[in-house]
Amino acid sequence: MSGPAATTAAAGRWRGLKVVAVDGTLLPVLDCPANLAVFTRQRLGNGTSGYPQLRLAALVARGTRSVTGAVFGPATHGELEYARRLADSLRAGMLLLGDRNFSAAALLNQPAATGAHLLVRCKTNRNLPLVARCNDGSTLTQIGPLTMRVVDAEIAIRTVQGTRTGHYRLLTTLTDPATHPAGELVRLYHERWEIETAYAELKSTILGGRVLRARTPTASSRRSGPC
């Protein structure tokens, strides 16, 4: 079962939009002949992984970190292939946060077709045609059939070791700077990291370093739990 777990109407929302993040990860499954026929060991710097791995892609809600959609299968397929299947879990009134892997033109069009809005990072040197300039410093561009807004930002992180500054370029289908200010979008994009902490909790707390116990790929697609 999956779905939102917010306890109030405002929880998990930003300016009326339900915010979810998408990303992928790898999980180990039981080392047995049936699983090895589908799930392969991954190459590492000093050999291969001890267990076969499956690839998981999920949508995780902002704030509650509840899973609103998930697909998984062989790690031989890339996370973008699984992310396309998550489009069925998107709808109008949602805002999808994604990293640079999800900024390809072909991938942007599919979730946008569901009516959901997008806020994804892209490479800073990506050549984007200038359509118009907005009064908050952002610009409009055209990516295939989509009109998207480009937000460039310098983000500084201060630690005891000093300050590190990086350049971020964000793409969004929220094209009106009056209703969706660029500064707020930059701060909101930082919350994409909630999906990373959700995956860390799954691996280190829920699984506790153990593998998924299903002994067949069919059982893995229905339910899995720690050994």
C-alpha positions in Angstrom: 0.0 0.0 0.0 1.2 3.5 -0.8 -0.1 7.0 -0.5 0.2 10.3 1.4 0.5 10.3 5.1 0.1 14.0 5.9 -2.0 14.7 8.9 -3.0 18.3 7.9 -3.9 19.8 4.6 -0.8 22.0 4.7 1.7 19.2 5.5 3.8 18.2 2.5 2.5 21.1 0.4 4.1 24.2 -1.1 1.9 27.0 -2.4 -1.0 24.5 -2.8 1.1 21.8 -4.6 1.7 18.3 -3.2 5.5 18.0 -3.3 7.1 14.6 -4.1 10.7 13.7 -5.0 11.9 10.9 -7.4 15.1 9.0 -7.3 16.5 5.4 -7.6 18.6 3.1 -5.4 19.9 -0.4 -5.3 18.9 -3.1 -2.7 20.4 -6.5 -2.1 18.2 -9.7 -2.5 18.7 -13.2 -1.3 21.5 -15.1 -3.1 19.7 -18.1 -4.6 19.4 -19.5 -8.2 16.0 -18.1 -9.0 17.0 -14.6 -8.0 20.3 -14.8 -9.8 18.4 -15.6 -13.0 17.0 -12.1 -12.9 18.9 -9.9 -10.4 22.6 -9.7 -11.1 25.6 -8.8 -8.9 26.9 -5.4 -9.5 30.5 -4.6 -10.4 32.5 -2.8 -7.7 36.0 -1.3 -7.7 37.5 -4.5 -6.3 35.2 -7.1 -7.7 31.4 -7.7 -7.5 28.7 -7.2 -4.8 28.2 -10.1 -2.4 24.5 -10.3 -3.2 22.4 -9.8 -6.4 20.8 -6.4 -6.5 17.4 -5.0 -7.6 16.9 -1.4 -8.6 14.1 0.6 -6.9 12.7 3.9 -8.0 10.2 5.7 -5.8 8.2 8.8 -5.2 8.6 10.1 -1.7 6.4 12.9 -0.2 7.9 16.0 1.2 7.7 16.3 5.0 6.3 12.9 5.8 8.7 10.9 3.5 5.8 8.5 2.8 6.1 6.5 -0.4 3.4 7.5 -2.9 4.6 5.2 -5.7 7.4 2.6 -6.2 8.6 0.3 -9.0 11.5 -2.1 -9.0 13.2 -4.8 -11.0 16.5 -5.9 -12.4 19.4 -3.5 -11.9 20.4 -4.1 -15.5 17.7 -1.5 -16.4 18.4 2.1 -15.6 16.6 4.2 -13.0 15.2 6.4 -15.7 13.3 3.5 -17.3 11.7 2.8 -13.9 11.0 6.5 -13.3 8.9 6.6 -16.5 6.7 3.9 -15.0 6.1 6.1 -12.0 4.2 8.7 -14.2 1.0 6.7 -13.4 1.4 7.9 -9.7 1.5 11.6 -10.7 -1.5 13.9 -11.2 -2.4 17.5 -11.5 -1.7 19.5 -8.3 1.6 17.7 -7.6 5.2 19.1 -8.0 7.9 16.6 -8.8 11.5 17.2 -7.6 14.3 15.4 -9.5 18.0 15.5 -9.9 20.0 16.0 -13.1 19.3 12.5 -14.3 15.7 13.4 -14.8 16.2 16.5 -16.9 16.4 14.8 -20.3 13.8 16.3 -22.7 12.1 12.9 -23.4 11.7 12.3 -19.7 10.4 15.7 -18.8 7.5 15.5 -21.2 6.0 12.3 -19.7 5.4 13.5 -16.1 4.3 16.9 -17.5 1.6 15.2 -19.6 0.0 14.0 -16.3 -0.7 17.6 -15.3 2.0 17.5 -12.5 4.5 20.3 -12.3 8.3 19.7 -12.4 11.3 21.2 -10.6 14.5 19.4 -11.7 18.2 20.3 -11.7 20.1 20.3 -15.0 23.7 20.7 -16.1 24.9 24.3 -15.8 26.5 24.2 -19.3 23.3 23.0 -21.0 22.5 25.1 -24.0 19.0 26.3 -23.5 17.3 28.8 -26.0 16.3 32.1 -24.5 12.6 32.8 -25.0 12.0 35.6 -22.4 13.5 37.2 -19.3 11.5 37.3 -16.1 11.7 40.2 -13.6 13.2 38.0 -10.8 16.3 37.2 -12.9 15.0 33.8 -14.1 14.4 33.1 -17.8 12.0 31.1 -20.0 13.1 28.5 -22.4 11.6 25.9 -24.8 12.4 22.2 -24.4 10.4 20.3 -27.0 6.8 21.2 -26.5 7.4 22.4 -22.9 7.9 26.1 -22.0 10.1 25.9 -18.9 11.6 28.5 -16.5 15.3 28.5 -15.8 16.6 29.5 -12.4 20.3 29.9 -11.9 21.6 30.2 -8.3 24.8 30.3 -6.4 24.5 28.2 -3.2 27.0 28.6 -0.4 27.5 25.9 2.3 29.3 26.9 5.4 31.0 24.4 7.7 33.9 24.4 10.2 36.2 23.7 7.3 35.1 26.8 5.4 32.6 27.9 2.8 31.9 26.0 -0.4 30.0 27.6 -3.2 28.3 25.8 -6.1 26.3 26.8 -9.1 22.8 25.2 -9.5 20.6 25.5 -12.6 17.0 24.5 -12.1 14.2 23.9 -14.6 10.6 24.2 -13.7 7.2 24.2 -15.4 6.1 26.9 -12.9 6.6 29.8 -15.3 5.1 32.7 -13.3 7.7 34.4 -11.0 4.9 36.3 -9.3 3.2 33.2 -8.0 6.3 31.0 -7.7 9.3 33.2 -6.8 12.8 31.9 -7.9 14.2 32.2 -4.4 11.5 30.0 -2.9 12.1 27.4 -5.7 15.8 27.2 -4.9 15.1 26.6 -1.2 12.4 24.1 -2.0 14.7 22.1 -4.3 16.9 21.4 -1.3 14.1 19.3 0.1 14.7 16.7 -2.6 17.3 15.3 -0.2 14.4 13.9 1.9 14.2 10.9 -0.5 17.9 10.2 0.1 17.3 10.1 3.9 14.3 7.9 3.3 16.5 5.4 1.4 19.2 5.6 4.1 16.6 4.8 6.7 15.3 1.9 4.7 18.8 0.4 4.3 20.3 1.1 7.7 17.3 1.1 10.1 14.5 -1.0 8.6 16.7 -3.6 6.9 19.6 -3.1 9.3 22.2 -4.1 6.7 20.2 -7.3 5.9 19.0 -8.4 2.5 15.4 -8.7 1.1 14.3 -12.2 1.9 12.2 -13.2 -1.2 13.6 -16.3 -2.8 12.0 -15.8 -6.2 11.7 -12.7 -8.5 7.9 -13.2 -8.5 7.8 -13.0 -4.7 10.1 -9.9 -4.8 7.6 -8.1 -6.9 4.8 -8.8 -4.4 6.5 -8.3 -1.0 9.9 -8.3 0.5 11.3 -7.9 4.0 14.6 -8.4 5.9 16.0 -11.8 6.5 
